[in-house]
Amino acid sequence: MKRFLMLILAFGLLAGAVFAEGAEPLPAEEAENLPVPEEAVPAEDAAEAGAEASSSAADPEEKGETVPMPDEENEPADPEELPDEEELQEEVVDGRTLQYGDEGSDVLELQTRLQELKYYTGSLSGRYREGTREAVKAFQGDYGLEKTGIADPDTQARIFSARYRALRYGAEGEEVKKLQSRLVVLGYYKGKVSGNYLGGTQKSVREFQEASGLPVTGAADPLTLEALYAPDARGKGDAAEPSAQDAAGFLVNDADHAGGTGSPTAFVKELKSGSRGDEVKQLQARMTELGYYEGPVSGNFARQTLRAVKKIQTQNGLKATGRVNEETWNVIFNDGGIVLPGATPKPTPEPTPVPYAMTVDVNNQVTSVYALDEKGEYTVPVRRMICSTGTKANPSDVGDWVLNGRHAKWCVFPTWGNSYARYWTRINASIAFHSVIYTAVDLDAMKTSSYKMLGNRASHGCVRLTVEDAKWVYENIGAGTVVSIREDLPSDPELRDAVKLPPLKKGTSIPVETPEPTPEPEYRAEQLPDLGGKRLKKRSEGPEVYWVQKRLTELGYYTGYAGGRMLDGTVRAVKAFQKANGIYASGEVDDKTLELMKAEPAPETAQAPERTIAPETTIAPEMTPAPEGTPSPAAAAES
């Protein structure tokens, strides 16, 4: 019986193989509509391990892997791992270029985003066919990119950060109504808000473009729409901006330019390993002229190109990254004093110190930034920001972490329904700084519950910030910055009060405006404040309270935030001072207490307070996009 069953099994396997060999492939149109098997999201960094513990403060979408979307800085590949230009082949890697014939979850994400932007109307199949290619070409045309139909990393970055689709004569619908309404507000359009893009709308758009220094086309392209919906959009009665052509400028060698060598060669975008296109050809041709490059002018940035770029950088005193940023581009194309092969290399400039250090105070839910003082220590307060760190069940990683400079404009949490956050700056393999949570790659889709939880433990390890604060970190905090995440700092009521979160306006995701902070008062220990017969007590505020806080800090009684508002921390310090000086410990400050404060010498061993910073208003999340070219994506885990 057993032998009989084995014979049947063997016959079935043989028949299946014959059938499979003779099967005809599906036509491309049918294949594109097949469901796509779910694929694992590639992760360059280790994903966080461990199950999610329930917490009412935590947002579940942050659990699992965090995938920075196409905008991240990645280190160039080792030259030995790259093929020569003649051997270059496409590889399936994180942030791969997508083109006709590709398939997978990244294609599906691309189709979904193009559908949201109304460029793609086909099925969400995960297969890159003609419909997907045409949608990509249409998008590229609207955004001023070369219409290749290939979704390279730069195109993907634009797609995933785009907010607007171009509107032209003949368009109709709600988007046109919104456009017309905005033009009415700015004083350019006086017709009916009909939702039909006809001559009157076209004329109004032309007037706005002319007033704003944009190319005058009459078409509401994405650049025009971004300017139109910006908070500082130019009204009809405002003075005109200089033209777009007049505003162009390039970094050039002044001596070379003054010598009459002609117009500089404009830097377009950063080039690196894996880049392709006309700019790479231009680079290779120029390096051939200079004697640095002997490979083919193929338009493929691979091993030989990388080596040549590094050699140029080394010879000319630049950091040998292998990336052609604006500085390297201008040395290659616009510097008449470029050092050629065989010549004495320029000395590498002395490394500049890292400008900032950061402290994440878990106990008070405040992130502070410090600059260098005259002794080269990070003690000068620059910025303090309300934040949300990890919950007690999923805490942030305590310790000192050195940033490597990797960041992304958007990140996605694919394990939990593809929720998103903006301005991702990596801390370590598991956590990062980023904004509050968004429900879509849309500047209007901020999750208000995530915003309102700022100031409380609410994440799964990452440090959430307001959009504006996350943007500041993204733009100012680079590689080499030390981030110290601490849970041992004392409770500081005054500090928490100084970073209170503005409430959101009803019906929007925009915080209410808060007044500019009062400049820090001048402090001199010998100059007593005049109380005018009053007492300072809890909730008192003003320069008198500031003097008390600064003086008690010098005397070693106060270690909190000196912001000019008297709360529990200041009251406790006043009581301690009064008790030590033999007077009634009321916690209130009168003229007698002030005189004693002035008279008591500061102890030599008095410790400076923990890092604090000057008052500064938390700015509302920015609602205007700033599209720009971005590097390829990588993955990291949010906790």
N, C-alpha and C positions, 0 to 999 in steps of 0.2 A: 504493500500500500504506500509505504514511504517512497519507494522508487517511482511509483506511478505519479505521485504528487510532484516529485522533482522534475519528471519529464514534462508534465503540464506547465510548470513554472518556466522551464527552459524554453518551451515552445512559445509561451506568451512573450518572453523577453525578445526572442528572435523576431516574432511578428511585429512587435513595437518598433524595433530598430529598422526593419524594412519599411514600415509605414512612415516613420519619421524621415527616412532618407528620400522617400519619394514624394513627400508633402511639398506643395507649392507655397511660397511665401505670400502673405497677404499683400494686397495693393497698399501703396503708401497712404491713400486717403482713409482706408479702413484701419490700417495700423495705428494711425494717429489717434483714433477714437477709443482704442483699447485702454482699460484701466491700468494705472501705473502701480507696480508693487511699491510698498512703502520702504524707503531706504533710510539707513541710519545717517544722521547728520554727522559729517566729518568733524573731528575735533582735533585741533593742533595742540591744545593744552589738555591736561587731564581733567576729566569730568568729575564733579563732586560726587563722592559716594555717600550712601546713607539714605534712609527713608525720610520722608517729610513728616515732621511732627505737627500735629494740629495746633494752630494758633490763630486767634481771631484777628490779630494784627497783621498777619503775614498774607502776602498776595501769592496765590498758588502758581501764577504763571511764571514766577521766577525760579521755580524748582527745575532742576535738570540742566541741560546744556544751554549756554548762551552763545549764539552765533553772531559775531560782529558782521554786519552787512557790508557790502563792497565799499570800503573806505579805510581799510586798516593798513598801517605801516608794517611791512614785513622785512626781515633781514634778507639781503640777496643770497642766492644759493651759492654754495661752494663751486668755484670754477671747475673742479674735477667732476662734479655731478652733472654738468651741463654738456650737451652735445655741441659739436661745432655747427656753424650756420648751415653747412651743406647737409648735415645729418639731422637737422632739427625736425622733430615730430611732436604732434600734440600729445599731451599727457593728461589723464583725468586726475586733477588735483583740486584742492580747495580753491575756489575763486577761478575755476577754469573758464576759458572762453567758450561760449555756447554758440553753436551754429547748426545749419541744416544737417539732420541725421542724428543729432545727439538726443539722448533721452535720460530721464531720471528726475529725482525730486527737485533738483535745482531748476530744471526746465519748467516743471510744474509751478514752482514759485514765481518764475519769470512770467509765465503765461497769466497767472493769477494777478500779478501786479499790473501787467499791461491791460488786463481786462478792467481792473479798477480804474485805470486811467482812460478807458474807452478807446484804446488802440487795437485791442484784440477782441474778436467776436466769436472765435471758434471754440471748440470743446477744450476743457482743461484736461489734456491727455498726458502731459509730461513728455510729449514727443515733439521735437523741433522740426516742423514741416513748413510748407509754403506760407500758411496763414501766420505762423509765428514770425517767420522771416519778414513778411510784409509789414507786420505790426512793428517790429524792431526798426525797419527802415523808415517808417512813418515817424516814429519817435525821434530817431536820429535827425531826420530832416527838420523837425520842429525845434530841436535843441542845438542846431548848428553843427552837428557832428557829420562825419562822412557817412553817406547812406550805403553801408555795406550789407546790412541785414545780418551782421554778425554781432552778437552780444559779447563784446570784449569786457574786461573788468571796468573800464572807464564808462562804457555805455550802461552796464549794469548798475554802477554807482549812481548815475544820473536817473535811471529808471526807478530805483528804490528810494531815492530822496526827492523825486519830483512831486510837485504839488498840483501843477496845472497842465492842462492840455491846450494846445494852440486853438484859437477860435478865429475863423475867417468869414469873409463875405459868404452869405448863404447858410451859415450855421444857425441852429435854432435850439431852444430848450432852456432849462433852468440856469445853466451856466451862462447863457447869453443874458438872461434877465439879471443875474447877479452882476455881470459886467456893466450892463446899462445902468443899473442902480448905483453902482460905484462911480460911474462917469457923471451921473446926475449930482451926487454929493460933491464931487470935485469941480463942478461947474462947466463940464465940457459937453454934456448931452442934455437937450431940452425936449427930446421927443418922447414917445410913449414907450414904457417899459414892456415891450411886447414879447421878448424872447426870440426875435428874428433879427439876425445880423445883416442889416441892409446898408444903404448908402449913408444914412444919418449916423449910424453906429460907427461905420468905417471912418467917416470924417472926424468924429469925436476922438477915436483912437489915434488918428494921425496927429491931431492937435496935442493930445497928451504926450505922444512920443516926441514931438518937436520940443515941447516945453521941458521934457525930462532929459533931453540930450540922448535919446535913443534913436536907432535907425528908423526913419519914417516910412513905414510900409502899409499902414492901415490894417495890418493883421495883428491880432492880440496874441503874439507868441509868448512862450513862457517867461522870457525876460521882461516883456512889457507887463504881463500879469503880476509878476512879483513886485515890480515897481508900483503898479496901480494899487495893489492891496496893502502895500507897506504903510505903517502908521504915519510916516513922514512923506506920503505921496504928494507930488506937486500939484497944487490947485491951479485953476486957470488964471487967477490973478497974481500968482507968485512969479518971481523972476525966473527966467529960463536958465537951465544948467548949460555948461559948455557941451559941445557935441561929443558924441561917443568917439569920433575920430581924434578930436583934440585931447581927449582924456588919456589916450594911450601913452605908455611910457615903459622904458626898459632899463634894466641895470646894465650899464656899459662902463668901459674903462674911459674915464674923462679925457685922459691924454690922447688916447687912440681916437676918440670921437672928434676931439678938437683938431686932430691932425688931418682931417678931411678924408678918412678912409671909407666914407660912405655910411649909409644907415645901418644900425645894428640888426643882427639876425634875431628875431623875436623868439623868446622862450614860450613854448606852447603848453607842455605838460611834462611831468617827470617821466623819465625813461628808466627801465630797470630790466633785470633778467626776465625774459618771457614777453617783453613788449614787442610789438610789430607795427609796421606801417611806414609812411613816408618820412616821419620824423627820424625813425631809426636809420633809414637809408641816408638821410641828410647827415646824420651823425657819423655813420660809417664812412661816407665820402669825405667828410671834413677830416676825420682822424687819419684816413689814408693820405690826404694831402700833407698832413703834419708829420707823417712818418711813424705814427703809433700803431697803425692797423694794417694788416696784410690779408685779411679775409675777404670774402665776397661782399659786395654791397647788396645784400639780400633783403634788408628790411626786417630781419629776425635778430633780436637781441639775445645772443647765446654766449657760449664760453669765450670765444675770441674777442667779441665786443666787450664783455665784462672785464677781461684782462687789460684791454687797451684803455678803457675808462679808468681803471684803478691805477695804471701806469701814469696817465695824465695827472690824476689827482695827486699821486705821490710826488711827481716831478714839480708840481706847482703849489706845494704846501697845503693841499686840501686833505681832509680826512678821506682815506681810501675806502669808500663804501661801495663803489661799483655802481652807484645810482647817479643818474644825470639829473640833478636838481637845477634850479635856476642859477646858482652860483657856479656850478661846474659847466653848465651850458655856456655861460657868458665868458668863462675862461677859454673854452674851446673855440667859440665863434667870434667873440667881440673884444678879446684882449690882445692888443698888439704886442704885448710883452710876454706872451705865453712861453714857457720854458719847453724847448724841444727835446727829443730823445738824445741822450749823450751829453747834454749840457749839465752844468751844476744845478742840482735841484734847489728850489726855494726852501728855506727852513720852514718846518711846520710851526705854526703859531703856538704860543704857550696856551695850554688848555684853560678855558675860562671856567671859573667855579660854577657849580650848579646854583642857580639864583635862589631857589626856594627849598624849604623843607615843610612837611605837613604833619599835623597831629590830628588823629581822629579820636575824639573824646567820647567813648561809648557811654559813660555814665551820664554826661550832660547832653549827648546827641548833637555835638558841635564839631565841625571840621575847621581847623585853623591853618592858615598859611603864614610862614615867617620868612623874612629876607635876612641877608647877612648884615651884621653890625660892623663897626670899625675894627673889631677884634677877629672878624671872620667867623663869628658864631651866629646861628639862626635864632635871633631874639627879637627882630624888628617885626611887629605885627603888620600884615598886609591885608588879610581878608579873613573873615570868619563866616561860616555858613551853617545853617541848620541842616541836619541830615537825618537819615534813618539807617541804622546799622542792622546787623542780624539779630534775630530774636534770641532769647536765652536758650531755646531748644536748638537753634541753628546759628550760633554766634559768629561774628566776624572774626577773622584770623588775627589774634592778638600778636603783636611783635613788630619788628622793623622790617620794612620791605623796600627794596630798591627797584624803582620803576624802569622798564626797558623801553618806554616810549611808544608802545603799541596802543593804538586807539582807533575808534571807528565812529562815524557820524550816527549810525543806527546799530542797535543790536536786537536780536530776536530770541525769544525763549520758545523754541519749537516744541518742546515736550508738553507745554501747557498752552495749547491753543494759539501759538504764534502771537503772543503779546510782545510788545516792543519797548525800547527805551532809547533815548538820544544821548549822544556825546559820551561814548563808552571809552574809559581810560583804564587800562589793565593795571591791577595792583600785584596779583600773583596768578598762579595757574587756575585758581578757583574763583577769585572775586575781582571786582573792578569798581571804580566810580562810574556812575551814570545818572541820568535824570530819573524823575518819577516815571511811572509806567504809562504806556500808550496802548490803545486797543488796535491801532492800525498804523501804518507808515503814513501818517497824516498829521500835520501840525495842529489840527483842531481836535485830535482824538485823545487828548490827555485824560488819564483816568483820575477823576477828582478825588476818589477815596485814597489813592496813593499819595496825592499831594497833601491831603489833610492829615495823613499819618506822619508827615515829616516832624521831627522832634521826638519820635517814639521808635523803639525797636520794631521793625516791620519787615525787613528783607530776610533773605536766607544766606546772608553773609556779605553781600555787596553793600556799598555805601551809596545810598540814593541822595540826590541833591535836587534843588530846584533846577529848572531848565537853564536859567541864566548862569547859575553857579556851576553846573556841569559843563556848560559851554566855556566858562572861564578856565576851568581845570583843563579841558580838552585843548584850549589854545595856548595856555601858559605853562603847564606842568609837563616837563619832558623827561627824557631818559636820564637816569642818575639821581633823580629826586628820591629822597628817603621819606617814606610814609610810615609814621609810627601810630599803630592802632593800640589804644590803651584803655583798660577797664579800671585802672587804679587811681584815677584822678578824683579829687574830692567833689562832692556835690557843690555846684556854684549857681545859686538861684539868680544872682545878678547877671551872669552870663546867659543863662537860659532866657531871661526876660529880654535881654538885648537882641536876641535873634528870633523873637516871636514871629510866627508865620503870618503874613497878611491874609485875610479871608479872600475867598474867590467872589468875583462879581456874579450875581445871579444870571443864569442862562449862558455863561461863558466859562472858559477855562483860564481867564485872566485875573490875577490877584488885584485887589484894590491898590491904588497908588498910596504910598506912604511918604510922609514928608522927609526931606533931606535931613540927615542927622546933624545935630548941633556940633560945631567944631570943638575939639577937645580943649578945655580951658587951660590957661597957663597955670603952672603949679610952682609955688615956692614955699618951702617949709616954714620960713621965717615970717611969711605974710599971712596972718590969721584972717579967715573970712569973717565978715560982719553978719552975725545972725539977726541983728535988729530986734533982740529980745525974744526971739522965738527959739524953739527947740527942734532939733532934727530927730525924726523918729521914722519908724517903718513906713515906707512908701514916699518919704520926702525925696525930692530930686532937685538937682541944680549944681552949680559950681561949688557950693559949700559942701555938699555930700562928696563930690569928687575930691576935694581937698582932704576930707576925713579919710576916704579910702586910700589915697596915695600916701598920706602920713602914716596910717596904720600898717600899710604895706612896708614902709621903711622901718617901722618899729617892730615888725615881725608878728603882728597880731592878725593881719588879714592877708589871705592868699588868693582871693577871688578876683573877679573882673571889676575894674575901676571904670564904671560907665556913668557915674553921677546919679544913680538911683539906689536908694537905701532899701534893701530887702533883708531876708533872714541872715545871709552871710555877713553883711555889714553889722547888723544888730549884735550877732554873736561876738564879732571882733571888738565892738565897743564895750560890751559887758566884760569881756576878758581884760581889756585895758583898764576899765574902771575898778575892777576887783584887784588887779595888780597894784593899783595906785591908792588903795584904801578908801575909795569913795563908793557910794551906793551904786550897785551895778544895775542901773535901770535900762541900759541899752539905748537911751536917748542922749543926744549930744547937746549940752548947753555951753555957755561961755567958759565956765570953770573947767569943763572937760577939755575944751579946746586949748585953754592955757596950759593944762598939764601935758597935752599932746605936744605942744610947741616946746615945752621945757625939757621933756624927756629925751636924752640922746639916743640916737639909733644904735642898737647893738652891732658890733662888728660881725657877729655870726648870724645876723638876721638873714634869712633866706629870701631871695626874690620870689615873687609869686609864680605859679605855673603860667605858661604862656597864655596871654590874653591879647585881644586886639581892640583897636579903637572902634567906636560905633560906626556902623555902616548899614545902610538899608538893603534888605534883600530885594533884588529887582524881580519884577514879574517875568515869567517864562516868555522867551522870545517867540513870537508867532509868525515872523517873517523868515522864509527859508533863504539860505545863501548857497545856492548850488555851486559846486566846484568839483574839479576832477579829483578822484579818490583812488587809492590803491586797492589791491585785491583783498578778499575777505579771508578771515581765519576763524577758528572757533575757540570758545572758552566757556567754562561752566560758571553759571550764576548760582549763588546759594541764597 
